[in-house]
Amino acid sequence: MENAVKGPKSWRNVEIEQDVARGFSEVWIGLFLDDWKPVAKWAWVLHDKDKTADGADRLPHIHLMVAFKSPVPTEAILARAKLVSEADPPVTVQQFQKIRSWASACAYLTHENAPDKFRYPDSDVHANFDVQHESQNAKGV
């Protein structure tokens, strides 16, 4: 069932992907995550070497993964985004994606499980947990 913002009512794990040009930045992510009690784990990476299907450079964008301790309402995530933004938040529910496999999502941060894409070094990933360890379950996915 969907709510007024056209997304799930709540999220246990969410990936937020947004272009850097829209204000999605390391600073914004830091403010978004800082001391937010529902957050259990988080990881993010800047993808600035991706290509489109036709081989053109894709705009730099960030993948942010958040695992919550318990489901968090969509409205609470959007309210947090608005709280930490000086102007309009750079994210809306349209940038939210359900994480079906945490291990696969961890592996995707570096494109470990996407051999047709640029392979980002593990050192590019920022996280509050061992992403490499968790992505081991997704090898070959």
N, CA, C and O atoms as a GROMACS GRO file, in nm:
protein
  564
    1MET      N    1   0.084  -0.118   0.000
    1MET     CA    2   0.000   0.000   0.000
    1MET      C    3   0.089   0.125   0.000
    1MET      O    4   0.188   0.130   0.073
    2GLU      N    5   0.055   0.221  -0.079
    2GLU     CA    6   0.136   0.342  -0.092
    2GLU      C    7   0.073   0.458  -0.016
    2GLU      O    8  -0.048   0.460   0.008
    3ASN      N    9   0.157   0.554   0.021
    3ASN     CA   10   0.105   0.670   0.092
    3ASN      C   11   0.106   0.791  -0.001
    3ASN      O   12   0.124   0.777  -0.122
    4ALA      N   13   0.087   0.908   0.055
    4ALA     CA   14   0.073   1.030  -0.025
    4ALA      C   15   0.197   1.066  -0.104
    4ALA      O   16   0.188   1.141  -0.201
    5VAL      N   17   0.314   1.015  -0.065
    5VAL     CA   18   0.436   1.050  -0.138
    5VAL      C   19   0.472   0.943  -0.241
    5VAL      O   20   0.584   0.943  -0.292
    6LYS      N   21   0.382   0.855  -0.272
    6LYS     CA   22   0.398   0.756  -0.379
    6LYS      C   23   0.515   0.661  -0.356
    6LYS      O   24   0.593   0.635  -0.448
    7GLY      N   25   0.526   0.610  -0.238
    7GLY     CA   26   0.628   0.512  -0.206
    7GLY      C   27   0.580   0.423  -0.094
    7GLY      O   28   0.470   0.439  -0.043
    8PRO      N   29   0.664   0.327  -0.056
    8PRO     CA   30   0.626   0.243   0.057
    8PRO      C   31   0.603   0.328   0.183
    8PRO      O   32   0.658   0.438   0.195
    9LYS      N   33   0.523   0.277   0.273
    9LYS     CA   34   0.496   0.350   0.397
    9LYS      C   35   0.619   0.358   0.485
    9LYS      O   36   0.638   0.456   0.557
   10SER      N   37   0.704   0.254   0.479
   10SER     CA   38   0.824   0.254   0.562
   10SER      C   39   0.935   0.174   0.495
   10SER      O   40   0.912   0.100   0.400
   11TRP      N   41   1.054   0.193   0.547
   11TRP     CA   42   1.174   0.131   0.491
   11TRP      C   43   1.256   0.067   0.603
   11TRP      O   44   1.277   0.128   0.707
   12ARG      N   45   1.301  -0.054   0.580
   12ARG     CA   46   1.396  -0.119   0.671
   12ARG      C   47   1.538  -0.094   0.618
   12ARG      O   48   1.630  -0.065   0.694
   13ASN      N   49   1.552  -0.107   0.486
   13ASN     CA   50   1.678  -0.078   0.416
   13ASN      C   51   1.644   0.004   0.293
   13ASN      O   52   1.551  -0.028   0.220
   14VAL      N   53   1.720   0.111   0.271
   14VAL     CA   54   1.691   0.196   0.157
   14VAL      C   55   1.822   0.238   0.090
   14VAL      O   56   1.923   0.263   0.156
   15GLU      N   57   1.818   0.245  -0.042
   15GLU     CA   58   1.928   0.304  -0.118
   15GLU      C   59   1.875   0.436  -0.173
   15GLU      O   60   1.766   0.442  -0.230
   16ILE      N   61   1.954   0.539  -0.156
   16ILE     CA   62   1.920   0.669  -0.212
   16ILE      C   63   2.029   0.701  -0.312
   16ILE      O   64   2.147   0.706  -0.278
   17GLU      N   65   1.989   0.722  -0.437
   17GLU     CA   66   2.083   0.756  -0.543
   17GLU      C   67   2.045   0.892  -0.598
   17GLU      O   68   1.928   0.917  -0.630
   18GLN      N   69   2.145   0.980  -0.609
   18GLN     CA   70   2.117   1.114  -0.660
   18GLN      C   71   2.244   1.173  -0.721
   18GLN      O   72   2.355   1.142  -0.679
   19ASP      N   73   2.224   1.258  -0.820
   19ASP     CA   74   2.334   1.328  -0.885
   19ASP      C   75   2.395   1.431  -0.790
   19ASP      O   76   2.324   1.498  -0.715
   20VAL      N   77   2.526   1.443  -0.796
   20VAL     CA   78   2.598   1.543  -0.716
   20VAL      C   79   2.552   1.684  -0.755
   20VAL      O   80   2.544   1.772  -0.670
   21ALA      N   81   2.522   1.703  -0.882
   21ALA     CA   82   2.479   1.836  -0.929
   21ALA      C   83   2.351   1.883  -0.861
   21ALA      O   84   2.321   2.003  -0.864
   22ARG      N   85   2.276   1.794  -0.801
   22ARG     CA   86   2.152   1.831  -0.733
   22ARG      C   87   2.173   1.856  -0.584
   22ARG      O   88   2.076   1.867  -0.509
   23GLY      N   89   2.300   1.864  -0.542
   23GLY     CA   90   2.329   1.897  -0.403
   23GLY      C   91   2.353   1.777  -0.313
   23GLY      O   92   2.371   1.793  -0.192
   24PHE      N   93   2.354   1.658  -0.369
   24PHE     CA   94   2.381   1.537  -0.290
   24PHE      C   95   2.531   1.528  -0.272
   24PHE      O   96   2.604   1.507  -0.369
   25SER      N   97   2.578   1.544  -0.150
   25SER     CA   98   2.722   1.555  -0.126
   25SER      C   99   2.762   1.484   0.003
   25SER      O  100   2.676   1.442   0.081
   26GLU      N  101   2.892   1.471   0.023
   26GLU     CA  102   2.945   1.412   0.146
   26GLU      C  103   2.899   1.492   0.267
   26GLU      O  104   2.863   1.435   0.370
   27VAL      N  105   2.899   1.623   0.256
   27VAL     CA  106   2.856   1.709   0.367
   27VAL      C  107   2.709   1.684   0.398
   27VAL      O  108   2.672   1.667   0.514
   28TRP      N  109   2.624   1.681   0.294
   28TRP     CA  110   2.482   1.658   0.315
   28TRP      C  111   2.458   1.522   0.380
   28TRP      O  112   2.380   1.509   0.474
   29ILE      N  113   2.527   1.420   0.330
   29ILE     CA  114   2.511   1.285   0.385
   29ILE      C  115   2.553   1.282   0.532
   29ILE      O  116   2.487   1.220   0.614
   30GLY      N  117   2.664   1.349   0.563
   30GLY     CA  118   2.708   1.356   0.702
   30GLY      C  119   2.604   1.416   0.793
   30GLY      O  120   2.579   1.364   0.902
   31LEU      N  121   2.544   1.524   0.750
   31LEU     CA  122   2.437   1.588   0.829
   31LEU      C  123   2.314   1.498   0.841
   31LEU      O  124   2.251   1.490   0.947
   32PHE      N  125   2.281   1.431   0.732
   32PHE     CA  126   2.164   1.342   0.728
   32PHE      C  127   2.181   1.227   0.826
   32PHE      O  128   2.086   1.190   0.895
   33LEU      N  129   2.300   1.169   0.833
   33LEU     CA  130   2.323   1.052   0.917
   33LEU      C  131   2.360   1.085   1.061
   33LEU      O  132   2.337   1.004   1.151
   34ASP      N  133   2.417   1.201   1.084
   34ASP     CA  134   2.475   1.237   1.214
   34ASP      C  135   2.376   1.222   1.329
   34ASP      O  136   2.274   1.290   1.335
   35ASP      N  137   2.407   1.132   1.419
   35ASP     CA  138   2.328   1.109   1.541
   35ASP      C  139   2.180   1.079   1.515
   35ASP      O  140   2.096   1.106   1.600
   36TRP      N  141   2.150   1.023   1.398
   36TRP     CA  142   2.011   0.985   1.372
   36TRP      C  143   1.990   0.846   1.432
   36TRP      O  144   2.040   0.748   1.379
   37LYS      N  145   1.919   0.838   1.540
   37LYS     CA  146   1.907   0.717   1.622
   37LYS      C  147   1.854   0.594   1.548
   37LYS      O  148   1.898   0.484   1.581
   38PRO      N  149   1.763   0.604   1.451
   38PRO     CA  150   1.713   0.482   1.386
   38PRO      C  151   1.815   0.411   1.297
   38PRO      O  152   1.794   0.296   1.258
   39VAL      N  153   1.926   0.477   1.264
   39VAL     CA  154   2.022   0.420   1.169
   39VAL      C  155   2.110   0.316   1.238
   39VAL      O  156   2.172   0.344   1.340
   40ALA      N  157   2.114   0.197   1.178
   40ALA     CA  158   2.202   0.090   1.227
   40ALA      C  159   2.333   0.090   1.147
   40ALA      O  160   2.442   0.093   1.205
   41LYS      N  161   2.322   0.087   1.014
   41LYS     CA  162   2.440   0.081   0.927
   41LYS      C  163   2.418   0.175   0.809
   41LYS      O  164   2.306   0.201   0.767
   42TRP      N  165   2.529   0.225   0.756
   42TRP     CA  166   2.523   0.310   0.638
   42TRP      C  167   2.652   0.293   0.558
   42TRP      O  168   2.758   0.260   0.612
   43ALA      N  169   2.640   0.316   0.428
   43ALA     CA  170   2.756   0.317   0.338
   43ALA      C  171   2.721   0.404   0.219
   43ALA      O  172   2.605   0.413   0.179
   44TRP      N  173   2.824   0.469   0.164
   44TRP     CA  174   2.800   0.549   0.044
   44TRP      C  175   2.928   0.554  -0.039
   44TRP      O  176   3.038   0.534   0.010
   45VAL      N  177   2.907   0.582  -0.167
   45VAL     CA  178   3.019   0.594  -0.260
   45VAL      C  179   2.981   0.693  -0.370
   45VAL      O  180   2.866   0.702  -0.412
   46LEU      N  181   3.081   0.765  -0.416
   46LEU     CA  182   3.065   0.854  -0.531
   46LEU      C  183   3.100   0.774  -0.656
   46LEU      O  184   3.210   0.720  -0.666
   47HIS      N  185   3.008   0.767  -0.750
   47HIS     CA  186   3.034   0.706  -0.881
   47HIS      C  187   3.053   0.820  -0.980
   47HIS      O  188   2.957   0.886  -1.020
   48ASP      N  189   3.178   0.843  -1.018
   48ASP     CA  190   3.208   0.953  -1.110
   48ASP      C  191   3.278   0.908  -1.238
   48ASP      O  192   3.331   0.989  -1.313
   49LYS      N  193   3.278   0.776  -1.262
   49LYS     CA  194   3.341   0.723  -1.383
   49LYS      C  195   3.246   0.631  -1.460
   49LYS      O  196   3.290   0.556  -1.546
   50ASP      N  197   3.118   0.637  -1.429
   50ASP     CA  198   3.020   0.552  -1.496
   50ASP      C  199   2.990   0.604  -1.636
   50ASP      O  200   3.007   0.722  -1.665
   51LYS      N  201   2.944   0.514  -1.720
   51LYS     CA  202   2.905   0.546  -1.857
   51LYS      C  203   2.757   0.511  -1.877
   51LYS      O  204   2.703   0.424  -1.809
   52THR      N  205   2.695   0.580  -1.969
   52THR     CA  206   2.557   0.546  -2.007
   52THR      C  207   2.562   0.427  -2.102
   52THR      O  208   2.670   0.385  -2.142
   53ALA      N  209   2.447   0.374  -2.139
   53ALA     CA  210   2.440   0.260  -2.230
   53ALA      C  211   2.506   0.289  -2.365
   53ALA      O  212   2.558   0.198  -2.430
   54ASP      N  213   2.503   0.416  -2.407
   54ASP     CA  214   2.563   0.450  -2.537
   54ASP      C  215   2.710   0.494  -2.524
   54ASP      O  216   2.770   0.540  -2.621
   55GLY      N  217   2.769   0.478  -2.402
   55GLY     CA  218   2.911   0.507  -2.384
   55GLY      C  219   2.945   0.648  -2.341
   55GLY      O  220   3.062   0.680  -2.321
   56ALA      N  221   2.846   0.733  -2.327
   56ALA     CA  222   2.872   0.871  -2.282
   56ALA      C  223   2.898   0.872  -2.131
   56ALA      O  224   2.854   0.782  -2.059
   57ASP      N  225   2.968   0.975  -2.086
   57ASP     CA  226   2.991   0.989  -1.943
   57ASP      C  227   2.859   1.014  -1.871
   57ASP      O  228   2.779   1.097  -1.914
   58ARG      N  229   2.838   0.944  -1.762
   58ARG     CA  230   2.720   0.967  -1.679
   58ARG      C  231   2.755   1.073  -1.576
   58ARG      O  232   2.870   1.081  -1.533
   59LEU      N  233   2.659   1.154  -1.538
   59LEU     CA  234   2.683   1.256  -1.436
   59LEU      C  235   2.728   1.190  -1.306
   59LEU      O  236   2.678   1.083  -1.271
   60PRO      N  237   2.822   1.251  -1.236
   60PRO     CA  238   2.863   1.196  -1.106
   60PRO      C  239   2.742   1.187  -1.013
   60PRO      O  240   2.660   1.279  -1.005
   61HIS      N  241   2.733   1.076  -0.943
   61HIS     CA  242   2.621   1.052  -0.853
   61HIS      C  243   2.669   0.971  -0.734
   61HIS      O  244   2.774   0.908  -0.737
   62ILE      N  245   2.589   0.975  -0.629
   62ILE     CA  246   2.622   0.904  -0.506
   62ILE      C  247   2.515   0.800  -0.478
   62ILE      O  248   2.396   0.823  -0.494
   63HIS      N  249   2.563   0.683  -0.436
   63HIS     CA  250   2.476   0.578  -0.384
   63HIS      C  251   2.492   0.577  -0.233
   63HIS      O  252   2.603   0.556  -0.182
   64LEU      N  253   2.383   0.599  -0.161
   64LEU     CA  254   2.381   0.594  -0.014
   64LEU      C  255   2.290   0.480   0.028
   64LEU      O  256   2.173   0.476  -0.010
   65MET      N  257   2.344   0.387   0.106
   65MET     CA  258   2.266   0.276   0.160
   65MET      C  259   2.249   0.298   0.309
   65MET      O  260   2.344   0.330   0.380
   66VAL      N  261   2.126   0.279   0.355
   66VAL     CA  262   2.098   0.294   0.498
   66VAL      C  263   2.016   0.174   0.545
   66VAL      O  264   1.914   0.140   0.486
   67ALA      N  265   2.064   0.110   0.651
   67ALA     CA  266   1.989   0.004   0.719
   67ALA      C  267   1.941   0.061   0.852
   67ALA      O  268   2.021   0.112   0.931
   68PHE      N  269   1.812   0.052   0.875
   68PHE     CA  270   1.754   0.103   0.998
   68PHE      C  271   1.737  -0.010   1.100
   68PHE      O  272   1.728  -0.127   1.064
   69LYS      N  273   1.734   0.026   1.226
   69LYS     CA  274   1.717  -0.070   1.335
   69LYS      C  275   1.579  -0.134   1.329
   69LYS      O  276   1.562  -0.251   1.365
   70SER      N  277   1.482  -0.059   1.285
   70SER     CA  278   1.345  -0.105   1.263
   70SER      C  279   1.288  -0.018   1.151
   70SER      O  280   1.345   0.086   1.119
   71PRO      N  281   1.176  -0.059   1.091
   71PRO     CA  282   1.124   0.019   0.979
   71PRO      C  283   1.100   0.166   1.015
   71PRO      O  284   1.048   0.199   1.122
   72VAL      N  285   1.141   0.254   0.923
   72VAL     CA  286   1.126   0.398   0.941
   72VAL      C  287   1.029   0.449   0.834
   72VAL      O  288   1.046   0.419   0.716
   73PRO      N  289   0.928   0.525   0.875
   73PRO     CA  290   0.831   0.576   0.778
   73PRO      C  291   0.897   0.665   0.672
   73PRO      O  292   0.992   0.738   0.700
   74THR      N  293   0.845   0.656   0.551
   74THR     CA  294   0.893   0.739   0.441
   74THR      C  295   0.891   0.885   0.481
   74THR      O  296   0.986   0.958   0.456
   75GLU      N  297   0.783   0.928   0.544
   75GLU     CA  298   0.769   1.068   0.585
   75GLU      C  299   0.881   1.110   0.681
   75GLU      O  300   0.926   1.225   0.677
   76ALA      N  301   0.926   1.018   0.768
   76ALA     CA  302   1.034   1.051   0.862
   76ALA      C  303   1.167   1.068   0.789
   76ALA      O  304   1.247   1.155   0.825
   77ILE      N  305   1.191   0.987   0.687
   77ILE     CA  306   1.314   1.001   0.608
   77ILE      C  307   1.312   1.133   0.533
   77ILE      O  308   1.412   1.205   0.530
   78LEU      N  309   1.199   1.166   0.473
   78LEU     CA  310   1.188   1.292   0.400
   78LEU      C  311   1.198   1.412   0.495
   78LEU      O  312   1.257   1.514   0.460
   79ALA      N  313   1.142   1.399   0.614
   79ALA     CA  314   1.152   1.508   0.713
   79ALA      C  315   1.297   1.527   0.756
   79ALA      O  316   1.342   1.640   0.775
   80ARG      N  317   1.370   1.417   0.772
   80ARG     CA  318   1.511   1.427   0.808
   80ARG      C  319   1.589   1.496   0.696
   80ARG      O  320   1.675   1.579   0.722
   81ALA      N  321   1.559   1.461   0.572
   81ALA     CA  322   1.626   1.523   0.457
   81ALA      C  323   1.600   1.673   0.455
   81ALA      O  324   1.691   1.752   0.427
   82LYS      N  325   1.478   1.712   0.485
   82LYS     CA  326   1.444   1.854   0.486
   82LYS      C  327   1.510   1.925   0.603
   82LYS      O  328   1.555   2.039   0.589
   83LEU      N  329   1.518   1.859   0.717
   83LEU     CA  330   1.577   1.918   0.836
   83LEU      C  331   1.724   1.957   0.814
   83LEU      O  332   1.768   2.060   0.864
   84VAL      N  333   1.798   1.875   0.742
   84VAL     CA  334   1.942   1.899   0.726
   84VAL      C  335   1.975   1.980   0.601
   84VAL      O  336   2.093   2.005   0.573
   85SER      N  337   1.876   2.022   0.528
   85SER     CA  338   1.899   2.096   0.404
   85SER      C  339   1.878   2.245   0.427
   85SER      O  340   1.783   2.285   0.494
   86GLU      N  341   1.966   2.326   0.372
   86GLU     CA  342   1.950   2.471   0.382
   86GLU      C  343   1.836   2.520   0.295
   86GLU      O  344   1.768   2.617   0.329
   87ALA      N  345   1.815   2.454   0.185
   87ALA     CA  346   1.705   2.489   0.095
   87ALA      C  347   1.625   2.361   0.074
   87ALA      O  348   1.605   2.284   0.168
   88ASP      N  349   1.579   2.338  -0.047
   88ASP     CA  350   1.508   2.214  -0.076
   88ASP      C  351   1.605   2.097  -0.064
   88ASP      O  352   1.718   2.105  -0.112
   89PRO      N  353   1.561   1.988   0.000
   89PRO     CA  354   1.649   1.872   0.008
   89PRO      C  355   1.679   1.816  -0.131
   89PRO      O  356   1.595   1.823  -0.220
   90PRO      N  357   1.799   1.761  -0.148
   90PRO     CA  358   1.835   1.709  -0.280
   90PRO      C  359   1.770   1.576  -0.312
   90PRO      O  360   1.789   1.523  -0.422
   91VAL      N  361   1.693   1.521  -0.220
   91VAL     CA  362   1.630   1.391  -0.245
   91VAL      C  363   1.480   1.398  -0.224
   91VAL      O  364   1.429   1.475  -0.142
   92THR      N  365   1.412   1.316  -0.300
   92THR     CA  366   1.269   1.292  -0.285
   92THR      C  367   1.251   1.141  -0.283
   92THR      O  368   1.346   1.066  -0.301
   93VAL      N  369   1.131   1.098  -0.262
   93VAL     CA  370   1.104   0.954  -0.257
   93VAL      C  371   1.137   0.888  -0.392
   93VAL      O  372   1.157   0.766  -0.397
   94GLN      N  373   1.142   0.964  -0.500
   94GLN     CA  374   1.176   0.908  -0.630
   94GLN      C  375   1.320   0.857  -0.634
   94GLN      O  376   1.353   0.774  -0.720
   95GLN      N  377   1.407   0.904  -0.545
   95GLN     CA  378   1.545   0.856  -0.540
   95GLN      C  379   1.560   0.735  -0.447
   95GLN      O  380   1.669   0.680  -0.437
   96PHE      N  381   1.454   0.693  -0.379
   96PHE     CA  382   1.460   0.580  -0.287
   96PHE      C  383   1.440   0.450  -0.364
   96PHE      O  384   1.355   0.440  -0.452
   97GLN      N  385   1.521   0.352  -0.329
   97GLN     CA  386   1.504   0.217  -0.386
   97GLN      C  387   1.513   0.116  -0.272
   97GLN      O  388   1.597   0.128  -0.183
   98LYS      N  389   1.427   0.018  -0.278
   98LYS     CA  390   1.429  -0.088  -0.178
   98LYS      C  391   1.554  -0.174  -0.201
   98LYS      O  392   1.585  -0.211  -0.314
   99ILE      N  393   1.622  -0.205  -0.093
   99ILE     CA  394   1.736  -0.296  -0.100
   99ILE      C  395   1.684  -0.436  -0.072
   99ILE      O  396   1.641  -0.466   0.040
  100ARG      N  397   1.687  -0.520  -0.173
  100ARG     CA  398   1.637  -0.656  -0.158
  100ARG      C  399   1.743  -0.748  -0.096
  100ARG      O  400   1.711  -0.840  -0.022
  101SER      N  401   1.869  -0.722  -0.128
  101SER     CA  402   1.980  -0.799  -0.073
  101SER      C  403   2.087  -0.702  -0.026
  101SER      O  404   2.149  -0.633  -0.106
  102TRP      N  405   2.109  -0.698   0.106
  102TRP     CA  406   2.209  -0.608   0.160
  102TRP      C  407   2.347  -0.643   0.104
  102TRP      O  408   2.424  -0.553   0.070
  103ALA      N  409   2.380  -0.771   0.094
  103ALA     CA  410   2.510  -0.814   0.042
  103ALA      C  411   2.530  -0.768  -0.102
  103ALA      O  412   2.637  -0.720  -0.138
  104SER      N  413   2.429  -0.784  -0.184
  104SER     CA  414   2.439  -0.740  -0.324
  104SER      C  415   2.453  -0.588  -0.333
  104SER      O  416   2.529  -0.538  -0.417
  105ALA      N  417   2.382  -0.517  -0.249
  105ALA     CA  418   2.392  -0.371  -0.249
  105ALA      C  419   2.533  -0.329  -0.208
  105ALA      O  420   2.589  -0.235  -0.266
  106CYS      N  421   2.590  -0.397  -0.110
  106CYS     CA  422   2.728  -0.367  -0.069
  106CYS      C  423   2.824  -0.391  -0.185
  106CYS      O  424   2.914  -0.310  -0.210
  107ALA      N  425   2.806  -0.501  -0.256
  107ALA     CA  426   2.893  -0.533  -0.368
  107ALA      C  427   2.876  -0.431  -0.482
  107ALA      O  428   2.972  -0.401  -0.553
  108TYR      N  429   2.756  -0.378  -0.499
  108TYR     CA  430   2.732  -0.283  -0.607
  108TYR      C  431   2.802  -0.150  -0.584
  108TYR      O  432   2.831  -0.078  -0.680
  109LEU      N  433   2.830  -0.115  -0.460
  109LEU     CA  434   2.896   0.012  -0.432
  109LEU      C  435   3.027   0.024  -0.510
  109LEU      O  436   3.063   0.134  -0.554
  110THR      N  437   3.098  -0.086  -0.527
  110THR     CA  438   3.224  -0.085  -0.603
  110THR      C  439   3.206  -0.147  -0.742
  110THR      O  440   3.302  -0.154  -0.818
  111HIS      N  441   3.085  -0.191  -0.774
  111HIS     CA  442   3.053  -0.264  -0.896
  111HIS      C  443   3.119  -0.401  -0.899
  111HIS      O  444   3.146  -0.456  -1.006
  112GLU      N  445   3.146  -0.455  -0.781
  112GLU     CA  446   3.203  -0.589  -0.770
  112GLU      C  447   3.114  -0.693  -0.838
  112GLU      O  448   3.164  -0.792  -0.892
  113ASN      N  449   2.985  -0.671  -0.835
  113ASN     CA  450   2.890  -0.764  -0.896
  113ASN      C  451   2.833  -0.710  -1.028
  113ASN      O  452   2.728  -0.755  -1.073
  114ALA      N  453   2.903  -0.614  -1.088
  114ALA     CA  454   2.862  -0.557  -1.217
  114ALA      C  455   2.987  -0.546  -1.305
  114ALA      O  456   3.037  -0.436  -1.327
  115PRO      N  457   3.038  -0.658  -1.355
  115PRO     CA  458   3.166  -0.659  -1.427
  115PRO      C  459   3.169  -0.575  -1.554
  115PRO      O  460   3.277  -0.543  -1.604
  116ASP      N  461   3.052  -0.538  -1.607
  116ASP     CA  462   3.047  -0.456  -1.727
  116ASP      C  463   3.063  -0.307  -1.696
  116ASP      O  464   3.066  -0.224  -1.787
  117LYS      N  465   3.072  -0.273  -1.567
  117LYS     CA  466   3.083  -0.133  -1.527
  117LYS      C  467   3.221  -0.106  -1.468
  117LYS      O  468   3.293  -0.199  -1.431
  118PHE      N  469   3.255   0.021  -1.458
  118PHE     CA  470   3.382   0.061  -1.398
  118PHE      C  471   3.391   0.007  -1.256
  118PHE      O  472   3.296   0.020  -1.179
  119ARG      N  473   3.504  -0.053  -1.221
  119ARG     CA  474   3.524  -0.110  -1.087
  119ARG      C  475   3.589  -0.005  -0.997
  119ARG      O  476   3.705   0.033  -1.016
  120TYR      N  477   3.512   0.042  -0.899
  120TYR     CA  478   3.562   0.141  -0.804
  120TYR      C  479   3.644   0.071  -0.696
  120TYR      O  480   3.610  -0.040  -0.654
  121PRO      N  481   3.751   0.135  -0.650
  121PRO     CA  482   3.830   0.073  -0.543
  121PRO      C  483   3.753   0.070  -0.411
  121PRO      O  484   3.671   0.158  -0.383
  122ASP      N  485   3.780  -0.032  -0.332
  122ASP     CA  486   3.715  -0.044  -0.200
  122ASP      C  487   3.737   0.080  -0.116
  122ASP      O  488   3.651   0.117  -0.035
  123SER      N  489   3.851   0.144  -0.133
  123SER     CA  490   3.883   0.263  -0.053
  123SER      C  491   3.793   0.383  -0.083
  123SER      O  492   3.792   0.480  -0.007
  124ASP      N  493   3.716   0.378  -0.192
  124ASP     CA  494   3.623   0.486  -0.225
  124ASP      C  495   3.494   0.479  -0.142
  124ASP      O  496   3.420   0.577  -0.133
  125VAL      N  497   3.469   0.365  -0.081
  125VAL     CA  498   3.345   0.344  -0.007
  125VAL      C  499   3.363   0.394   0.137
  125VAL      O  500   3.461   0.362   0.204
  126HIS      N  501   3.267   0.472   0.183
  126HIS     CA  502   3.263   0.523   0.320
  126HIS      C  503   3.151   0.449   0.392
  126HIS      O  504   3.039   0.442   0.341
  127ALA      N  505   3.180   0.395   0.510
  127ALA     CA  506   3.079   0.315   0.580
  127ALA      C  507   3.110   0.308   0.729
  127ALA      O  508   3.221   0.337   0.772
  128ASN      N  509   3.009   0.270   0.805
  128ASN     CA  510   3.028   0.249   0.948
  128ASN      C  511   3.034   0.099   0.982
  128ASN      O  512   3.012   0.059   1.096
  129PHE      N  513   3.064   0.017   0.880
  129PHE     CA  514   3.078  -0.127   0.896
  129PHE      C  515   3.173  -0.179   0.789
  129PHE      O  516   3.214  -0.103   0.702
  130ASP      N  517   3.208  -0.306   0.794
  130ASP     CA  518   3.300  -0.366   0.700
  130ASP      C  519   3.225  -0.408   0.573
  130ASP      O  520   3.169  -0.517   0.566
  131VAL      N  521   3.224  -0.320   0.475
  131VAL     CA  522   3.150  -0.343   0.351
  131VAL      C  523   3.205  -0.464   0.276
  131VAL      O  524   3.128  -0.546   0.225
  132GLN      N  525   3.336  -0.478   0.269
  132GLN     CA  526   3.397  -0.590   0.198
  132GLN      C  527   3.350  -0.724   0.255
  132GLN      O  528   3.317  -0.816   0.181
  133HIS      N  529   3.347  -0.732   0.385
  133HIS     CA  530   3.302  -0.856   0.451
  133HIS      C  531   3.158  -0.888   0.413
  133HIS      O  532   3.125  -1.001   0.378
  134GLU      N  533   3.073  -0.787   0.420
  134GLU     CA  534   2.931  -0.810   0.390
  134GLU      C  535   2.907  -0.839   0.242
  134GLU      O  536   2.814  -0.913   0.208
  135SER      N  537   2.989  -0.782   0.154
  135SER     CA  538   2.969  -0.805   0.010
  135SER      C  539   3.017  -0.943  -0.033
  135SER      O  540   2.984  -0.987  -0.144
  136GLN      N  541   3.093  -1.013   0.050
  136GLN     CA  542   3.143  -1.146   0.015
  136GLN      C  543   3.027  -1.243  -0.014
  136GLN      O  544   3.042  -1.334  -0.095
  137ASN      N  545   2.914  -1.222   0.050
  137ASN     CA  546   2.797  -1.309   0.028
  137ASN      C  547   2.735  -1.289  -0.109
  137ASN      O  548   2.652  -1.369  -0.151
  138ALA      N  549   2.774  -1.183  -0.179
  138ALA     CA  550   2.714  -1.153  -0.309
  138ALA      C  551   2.807  -1.189  -0.424
  138ALA      O  552   2.772  -1.162  -0.539
  139LYS      N  553   2.920  -1.247  -0.400
  139LYS     CA  554   3.014  -1.282  -0.508
  139LYS      C  555   2.941  -1.361  -0.616
  139LYS      O  556   2.868  -1.456  -0.587
  140GLY      N  557   2.962  -1.319  -0.738
  140GLY     CA  558   2.901  -1.390  -0.849
  140GLY      C  559   2.757  -1.353  -0.877
  140GLY      O  560   2.696  -1.408  -0.968
  141VAL      N  561   2.702  -1.260  -0.800
  141VAL     CA  562   2.561  -1.219  -0.820
  141VAL      C  563   2.551  -1.131  -0.940
  141VAL      O  564   2.441  -1.086  -0.975
   0.00000   0.00000   0.00000
